[in-house]
Amino acid sequence: MLCHPGPAGLVVDYAPTNGRYPLARSSPIPDDHPLARSWRARGLARGWSYVPFPSGKRIPCHCEATYRAGRVIGVLARERPVPRAQLALPF
């Protein structure tokens, strides 16, 4: 998922549409989401959160996000995608 700042906050710029839980372009990202925390901190944010559907529906997921070149790149997964014993990405 790729996010950028919109007039009212962070919004989805690109998200895969072939997945089970597709997000529409320009869907708003709530302020309490790790994607928004990554934007504010201009760095890495990770943790358990939810898929931010525009309807307000929330499905639990694990999120990892990082700020790069004015945008936020994030991965949402229903289960933790990387075993705890494996090293984290260096960004």
Secondary structure, DSSP 8 states (H G I E B T S, - for coil): -EEEEETTEEEEEE--SSSSS---TT-B--TTSHHHHHHHHTS-EEEEEEEE-TTS-EEEEEEEEEEETTEEEEEEESS-SS-TTS-----
